[in-house]
């Protein structure tokens, strides 16, 4: 068995660690909130995450992307992490996972 993780396994590790980061105003992690639009991992294990916020005026706009980068960099196999922030398309509640909808009483 190879000691290196497959791309799928590494992406799952990234998703798992993203699920430990919570929006400070909503009791749901940023992945289940639908704030993560895309995760790309290069052959050199560099991670680029495309994410949004619930609103452009979100009070954590300056800090949350930095927290995401720092948290993902904690994965030993990751060589670097970069977050790109976008508001296109804008976030809306339809992006919530079923689990998030359940937690927020929307089901």
VOBA-705463 format. One record per residue (C-alpha): residue number from 0; x, z, y; chain. Coordinates in pm, 1 decimal. Each point is the difference from the previous one (the first is absolute). Layout:
<sites>
<site NUM, <X, Z, Y>, "A">
...
</sites>
This chain:
<sites>
<site 0, <0.0, 0.0, 0.0>, "A">
<site 1, <132.5, -94.3, 342.2>, "A">
<site 2, <93.0, 278.5, 241.0>, "A">
<site 3, <-125.1, -202.5, 294.2>, "A">
<site 4, <-366.3, -1.8, 87.1>, "A">
<site 5, <-201.2, -317.7, -11.2>, "A">
<site 6, <-149.8, -124.9, 325.9>, "A">
<site 7, <-342.5, 122.9, -114.1>, "A">
<site 8, <133.9, 347.4, -83.8>, "A">
<site 9, <182.2, 23.8, 331.1>, "A">
<site 10, <-308.1, -110.2, 194.4>, "A">
<site 11, <-202.1, 266.4, -181.4>, "A">
<site 12, <257.5, 262.2, 103.3>, "A">
<site 13, <-40.5, -116.3, 360.8>, "A">
<site 14, <-379.7, 21.1, -27.8>, "A">
<site 15, <22.8, 344.8, -159.0>, "A">
<site 16, <215.5, 133.0, 283.2>, "A">
<site 17, <-223.2, -163.5, 263.9>, "A">
<site 18, <-287.7, 197.8, -150.2>, "A">
<site 19, <180.1, 320.5, 106.1>, "A">
<site 20, <-31.4, -93.9, 369.8>, "A">
<site 21, <-326.0, 100.7, 164.7>, "A">
<site 22, <-165.8, -99.3, 322.8>, "A">
<site 23, <1.7, 324.7, 199.2>, "A">
<site 24, <-363.8, -41.7, 104.5>, "A">
<site 25, <-148.8, -122.1, -328.8>, "A">
<site 26, <49.6, 182.9, -333.4>, "A">
<site 27, <97.0, -321.9, -181.6>, "A">
<site 28, <343.4, -148.5, -65.1>, "A">
<site 29, <103.3, -314.4, 188.6>, "A">
<site 30, <-7.0, -219.6, -310.7>, "A">
<site 31, <-357.3, 90.0, -96.1>, "A">
<site 32, <-101.9, -30.4, 365.6>, "A">
<site 33, <95.6, -367.3, -23.3>, "A">
<site 34, <271.9, 24.9, 265.1>, "A">
<site 35, <255.1, -174.0, -223.2>, "A">
<site 36, <-55.2, -374.8, 12.9>, "A">
<site 37, <305.4, -117.9, -194.4>, "A">
<site 38, <312.3, 123.7, -177.3>, "A">
<site 39, <293.6, -235.1, -54.1>, "A">
<site 40, <309.0, 97.3, -196.1>, "A">
<site 41, <309.0, -221.9, 8.0>, "A">
<site 42, <244.5, -49.3, -285.9>, "A">
<site 43, <225.9, 248.5, 182.5>, "A">
<site 44, <-281.3, 261.3, -15.9>, "A">
<site 45, <-69.9, -18.3, 371.5>, "A">
<site 46, <-362.3, 84.6, 72.7>, "A">
<site 47, <-202.5, -154.4, 281.3>, "A">
<site 48, <-344.8, 149.5, 53.1>, "A">
<site 49, <-267.3, -162.2, 212.8>, "A">
<site 50, <-240.2, 264.4, 119.2>, "A">
<site 51, <-259.0, 73.0, 262.3>, "A">
<site 52, <-157.1, 306.3, 155.4>, "A">
<site 53, <-365.8, 94.0, 25.0>, "A">
<site 54, <14.0, -90.1, 371.4>, "A">
<site 55, <265.9, -134.7, 238.6>, "A">
<site 56, <-35.7, 320.3, 204.1>, "A">
<site 57, <54.1, 219.6, -306.9>, "A">
<site 58, <193.2, 312.7, 107.1>, "A">
<site 59, <248.9, -44.0, -288.8>, "A">
<site 60, <82.5, -362.4, 90.3>, "A">
<site 61, <356.4, 87.0, 91.1>, "A">
<site 62, <74.9, 239.2, -282.3>, "A">
<site 63, <-185.4, -117.7, -308.9>, "A">
<site 64, <198.7, -322.9, -56.8>, "A">
<site 65, <323.4, 200.5, 28.4>, "A">
<site 66, <-133.7, 256.4, -247.2>, "A">
<site 67, <-89.6, -281.1, -241.4>, "A">
<site 68, <351.2, -149.7, 24.3>, "A">
<site 69, <170.3, 337.2, -49.2>, "A">
<site 70, <-223.9, 94.6, -291.7>, "A">
<site 71, <48.6, -331.5, -183.6>, "A">
<site 72, <378.0, 26.1, 50.4>, "A">
<site 73, <-12.2, 320.5, -208.7>, "A">
<site 74, <-54.5, -211.3, -312.5>, "A">
<site 75, <349.2, -14.9, -155.4>, "A">
<site 76, <-27.3, -366.3, -100.6>, "A">
<site 77, <-95.4, -115.9, 351.8>, "A">
<site 78, <289.8, -123.9, 214.7>, "A">
<site 79, <-197.0, -21.5, 326.3>, "A">
<site 80, <-353.4, 11.6, 135.0>, "A">
<site 81, <-158.1, -163.0, 302.2>, "A">
<site 82, <-356.7, 24.9, 126.1>, "A">
<site 83, <-164.3, -278.2, 196.3>, "A">
<site 84, <-306.4, 110.7, 191.5>, "A">
<site 85, <-288.6, -242.1, 49.8>, "A">
<site 86, <-353.5, 15.4, 130.1>, "A">
<site 87, <-96.0, -341.3, -136.0>, "A">
<site 88, <-230.9, 33.7, -176.3>, "A">
<site 89, <-116.9, 325.2, 155.0>, "A">
<site 90, <-64.5, 289.1, -237.8>, "A">
<site 91, <-359.7, 75.1, -89.2>, "A">
<site 92, <-167.9, 230.4, -254.5>, "A">
<site 93, <-46.6, -284.5, -249.6>, "A">
<site 94, <373.7, 36.9, -76.9>, "A">
<site 95, <-49.5, 349.5, -145.7>, "A">
<site 96, <47.2, 35.1, -374.6>, "A">
<site 97, <-290.6, 132.0, -205.6>, "A">
<site 98, <185.6, 330.9, -32.5>, "A">
<site 99, <34.4, 27.4, 379.0>, "A">
<site 100, <-370.1, -81.3, 47.2>, "A">
<site 101, <-86.1, 275.3, -247.1>, "A">
<site 102, <222.6, 254.2, 179.1>, "A">
<site 103, <-154.3, -92.4, 334.6>, "A">
<site 104, <-356.4, 18.0, -134.7>, "A">
<site 105, <-65.0, -371.4, 45.9>, "A">
<site 106, <-121.8, -60.9, -356.3>, "A">
</sites>
